[in-house]
Amino acid sequence: MWALAVHLLVLLVMVVGLWWTRSSAPLSVAGDPIEAVLVVDAGSLPPRPSAARQAPTPTAPPPQPRPEPRPQRAETPPQPTPQQPPPRPDTREQERAALAIQQAEERARREQEERRRQEQIDLTERQRQQDEAERRERQRQQAEARERELAELRRQREAAERQARLEQQRLEQIRDREAPSPSPASSPTPAQPQARAGTGGTDESLLGQYQLAIQQAVERNWLRPETIRPGVACKIRIRQIVGGEVIAVSVDPSCPFDELGRRSVEAAVLKAQPLPYSGFESVFRPDLLFTFRAPEG
């Protein structure tokens, strides 16, 4: 009985050892191999039968348990060193560079706007100076034209005055040659006044026609300045000789025309000569105070 129990125990140990070996083979446990020793309490075992009653049956020695393999210590794989988070790049330099670029662009934009504004001011100033120069040039040309016109009028007046003096001298010489010597018989008596030429007077209607003819002749040769309003009258003194040739012309001080208007009328009278004469011999006057009226339109 005791032997059977021993055999069963040994068999159980072998089965457990085999199972333990198979189940733990993949594992590798570091350390020394474990040795199992069966300890049996002698008091708990049944009494050994006496040799007389039962001869011991020779039995084969129990199989020695296979030594359990020493579990190999599993090598702990090296734990990877925890990666440090990548250092945050220092963006201060980039921010400063971006700010510098932005400031440079803003400065360039302001400078460009200032250049455009200054160019516009310069262009406006140049245009103003050009307009002012053109205005001064026009005024200068107009002044020169007036001076030339006045000089021409003075020249014509001086020439007419010289011609008038010559004509006057010529007329005086003719009268001196043709005048008969005075005699007492031919002298009129106070009681017998000289008879007037013609029918005893001047034909007023013919005189009006004569003045109208002179007005029309002067109008045809007159260039009215813009400063002279239509209908304004101006008195002109004309000195002429027989035939209507003008030897002197001047504007009466009462004339309301300005200097340019006065000179233009004098020039028109000189251009209109010879003034109307044929048919107006009876009303011809060497010294004529003529009222010129600026035509309408």
BARONU-70650 format. One record per atom (N, C-alpha, C): x, y, z. Coordinates in steps of 0.2 Angstrom, whole numbers, plus 5000, padded with zeros to 4 digits. Each point is the difference from the previous one (the first is absolute). Layout:
! residues N
XYZ;...
This chain:
! residues 297
500449945000;499650065000;500450065000;500550005004;500550065001;500450014993;500149944997;500450004994;499650034994;499449985001;499550034994;499950075001;500050025006;499950085001;500650034998;500649975001;500650034998;500150014993;499749944996;500050004993;499650064997;499450005003;499550054998;500350075001;500350015005;500350075002;500550014995;500549954998;500550014996;499750024993;499549964998;499750014993;499750075000;499750025005;499750075000;500550054999;500549995004;500650054999;500250004993;500149954997;500349994993;499550044995;499349985001;499650044996;500050075001;500050025006;500050075001;500650034998;500649975001;500650034997;500050004993;499749954996;500050004993;499550064998;499550005003;499550064998;500350075001;500450005006;500350075001;500550014995;500449954998;500550014995;499850034994;499449964997;499750034994;499750075000;499750015006;499650065000;500550065001;500649985003;500450065002;500650004995;500149964995;500550004996;500150064996;499550044998;500150064996;500350055004;499850005007;500250055004;500749995002;500450065001;500749995002;500050055006;500149965006;500050045006;500749995003;500250065001;500750005003;500149985007;500549965001;500149975007;500249935000;500249985006;500249935001;499449954999;500249944997;499449945000;499849995006;499349985001;499749985006;500049925000;500249985006;500149935002;499449985005;499649954998;499549985004;500249945004;499950005006;500149945005;499449985003;499849945000;499449975003;500249985007;499650035004;500149995008;499449965002;500149955003;499449955002;500150005008;499550015003;500050005007;499949925002;500549985004;500049935001;499449985005;499750045004;499449995004;499449994996;500050034995;499449994996;500049944995;500549974999;500049944996;499849945004;499749964996;499749935004;500749965002;499849965005;500649965002;500249954995;500750005000;500349954995;499849935002;499749964995;499949935002;500649965002;499949955004;500649965002;500249964994;500649985000;500349964995;499749935000;499749985006;499849935000;499350004997;499650055001;499450004996;500050014993;500450044998;500150014993;500750014998;500149974995;500750014998;500050064995;500550045001;500150064996;500049984993;499650034996;500049994993;500650054997;500449974997;500550044997;499750054995;500250065000;499750054996;500650034997;499850034994;500550044997;500150075003;500650025000;500150065003;499650064997;499750045004;499550054997;500550054995;499650014995;500450054995;500250065003;500650024999;500250075003;499750054996;499750055003;499750054997;500550044995;499850024995;500450034995;500150075003;500650025000;500150075003;499750054996;499650045003;499750054997;500550054997;499950024994;500450054997;500050065004;500650035001;500050065004;499750064995;499650035003;499750054996;500550054999;500050024994;500550054998;499750075001;500450045003;499750075001;499950044994;499450014999;499850044994;500450075000;500350014994;500350065000;499550054998;500050055005;499650064999;500250044994;499650004995;500250054994;500150075003;500550034997;500250075002;499450044998;499750035005;499550054999;500250064996;499750014995;500250064996;500050065004;500550044999;500050065004;499450054998;499650025004;499550044998;500350074996;499750004994;500250064996;499850065003;500550055000;499850065003;499750044994;499550045002;499650044995;500550044996;499950004993;500550054997;500050075002;500550035001;500150075002;499650044996;499650055003;499650054996;500550044997;500050014993;500450054997;499950075003;500650035000;500050075002;499750054994;499450025001;499750044994;500150075001;500450025005;500050075001;500450044995;500549964997;500450034995;499650014994;499649954998;499550004994;499550055001;499750015006;499550055002;500450074999;500650015002;500350064999;500150024993;500249944996;500250014993;499350024996;499549975002;499350014997;499850075001;500150025007;499850075001;500450054997;500749994999;500450044996;499850014993;499849944997;499850004993;499350044999;499649995005;499350045000;500150075001;500550025004;500150075001;500450034994;500449964997;500350034994;499550004994;499649964999;499450004995;499650065001;499850015007;499650065002;500450074998;500650005002;500450064998;500150014993;500149954996;500050004993;499450034997;499449975003;499350024997;499950085002;500250025006;499950075001;500550044996;500649984999;500450044996;499850014993;499749944997;499750004993;499450055000;499650005005;499450045000;500350085001;500550015004;500250065000;500350034993;500449954997;500350024993;499450024996;499549964999;499450014996;499750075002;499950015006;499750065002;500450064998;500749995001;500550064998;500050014993;499949944996;500050014993;499450034997;499449995004;499450034998;500150085001;500350015006;500150085002;500450034995;500649964998;500450034995;499750014994;499649954998;499650014993;499650065000;499650015006;499550055000;500450075000;500650005004;500450065000;500250024993;500349954997;500350014993;499450024995;499449975001;499550024996;499850085001;500050015007;499850075002;500550054997;500749985001;500550054997;499950004992;499949954997;499950004993;499450054998;499549995003;499450044999;500250075001;500350025006;500250065001;500550034995;500549964998;500450024995;499650024993;499649954998;499650024994;499650065001;499750015006;499650065001;500450064999;500650005003;500550065000;500250014993;500149944996;500250014993;499550034996;499349985001;499550034996;499950075002;500150025006;499950075002;500650044997;500649975000;500650044997;499950014992;499749944997;499950014993;499450054998;499550005005;499550054999;500250075001;500550015005;500250065001;500550034995;500449954997;500450024994;499650014994;499449974999;499650014995;499750075000;499850025007;499750065001;500550064998;500649985003;500650054999;500150014992;500049954997;500250004993;499450044996;499449995002;499450034997;500050085002;500250015006;500050075002;500650044997;500649964999;500550034996;499850014993;499749954997;499850014993;499550065000;499550015004;499650055000;500350075001;500550005005;500450065000;500450024994;500349954997;500350014994;499650034994;499449975000;499550024995;499850075002;499950025006;499850065002;500550054998;500749995002;500550044998;500150014993;499949954996;500050004993;499550054997;499449995003;499450044998;500150075002;500350015006;500150075002;500550034995;500549974998;500550024996;499750024993;499649954998;499750014993;499550065001;499750015005;499550065001;500450065000;500550005003;500450065000;500350024993;500249954996;500250014993;499450024996;499449975001;499450024996;499850075002;500150025006;499850075002;500550054997;500649985000;500550054997;499850004993;499849954996;499950004993;499450044999;499549995004;499450044999;500150085001;500450015005;500250075001;500350034994;500549964998;500450024994;499550014994;499549964999;499550014994;499650065001;499850015006;499650065002;500450064999;500650005002;500450064999;500150014992;500149954996;500150014993;499350024997;499549985002;499350014997;499750065002;500250025006;499650065003;500250064996;499450044998;500250064996;500250065005;500350054997;500250055004;499450045002;499950025006;499450045003;500050074997;499450024998;499950074997;499450035004;500150075000;499450035003;499349984997;500050004993;499449994997;499749935001;500449955001;499849935001;499849995007;500250045005;499949985007;499350015002;499749965003;499350005002;499850065005;499550034999;499850055005;499749975006;500050045005;499649975006;499349994999;499750044995;499350004999;499849944995;500549974997;499949954995;500349945003;499749965003;500449935003;500149964994;500549955001;500149954995;499449955000;499949984994;499549954999;500349945001;499549955003;500349945002;499949954994;500449955000;500049964994;499449965000;499849974995;499449964999;499450045000;499549975003;499350035000;499950045007;500550025003;500050045006;500049965006;500249935000;500149965007;500349934998;500049965005;500249935000;499549955000;500049954996;499549954999;500149955006;499550015005;500149965006;499949924998;499649994995;499949934999;500649974996;500350044996;500749984997;500549995005;500050045005;500550005005;499949935004;499449985002;499849945003;500349944996;499950004994;500249954995;500750005000;500450055000;500750015000;500349965007;499750025005;500249975007;499949925000;499449984997;499849935000;500549964996;500250044994;500549964996;500749995003;500250055004;500650005004;500049945005;499450005003;499949955006;500049934997;499749994994;500049934997;500749994997;500450054998;500749984997;500449985006;500050045006;500449985006;499849935003;499349995000;499849935002;500349944996;500050014994;500349954996;500749985001;500450055003;500749995001;500250005008;499549995004;500150005007;499949935003;500549985004;499949945004;499950015007;499449995002;499750025006;500449965006;500350035005;500349965005;499449975005;500149955004;499549975004;499850055005;500450055002;499950045006;499550064998;499850004993;499650064998;499349974999;499550025003;499349985000;499750034993;499649964997;499650034994;499650065002;499950054996;499650065001;500450065003;500649995003;500350055003;500350054995;499950065002;500250064995;500750035002;500450024995;500650035001;500150054995;500250065002;500150064996;500849994997;500050024994;500749994997;500150074996;500650025000;500250064996;500449984994;499750024994;500449984994;500250064996;500650004998;500250054996;500249984993;499750024995;500049974994;500150064994;500249984995;500150044994;499549994995;500050044995;499549994994;500149934997;499549964999;500149934997;499949955006;500050025006;499849955006;500649975003;500650034998;500649975003;500150035007;500149955004;500150025007;500750025002;500150055003;500750025002;500150005007;499549995004;500050005008;499449975002;500049965006;499449985003;500249995007;499550025005;500149995007;499449995003;500049975006;499449995004;499950055004;499350035001;499950055005;500049985007;500350045004;500049975007;499449985003;499450024998;499449985003;499849924998;500449974995;499949944998;500049955006;499549955001;500049955005;500449944999;500350004994;500449944998;500649995004;500349945001;500649995003;500650024995;500649995002;500550024996;500049964994;499949935001;500049964994;499450014995;499550025003;499450024996;500150064996;500350055003;500250064997;500549994994;500549965001;500549994995;499749964994;499549965002;499749964994;499650054996;499650045003;499650054996;500450044996;500650035002;500450044996;500349964995;500249945001;500349964995;499449984994;499450005002;499549984995;499950074996;500050065003;499950064996;500650004995;500649995002;500650004995;499949954994;499849945002;499949954995;499450014995;499550045003;499450024996;500250054994;500550045001;500250054995;500149974993;499850044995;499750075000;499349995003;499850055004;499350005003;499550024994;499449995001;499550024994;500150074999;500050024993;500150074998;499550014994;500149964995;499650014994;499250015002;499750054998;499350015001;499950045007;500550015004;499950035006;500550065000;500150034994;500550065000;499750065004;499450015000;499750065003;500049995007;500049945003;500049995007;500749985003;500550004995;500649985003;500350055005;500449975005;500350045005;500749975001;500550045000;500749985001;500049985007;499750045005;500149985007;499349975002;499949945001;499449975001;500049965007;499550025004;499949975007;499449954999;500349934999;499549954998;499949955006;499349995001;499849955005;500049934998;500449965002;500049934998;499649965005;499649964998;499649955004;500149934999;500249965005;500249934999;499449974998;500049964994;499449974997;499849945005;499349994999;499749945004;500249944996;500249945005;500149944997;500749994998;
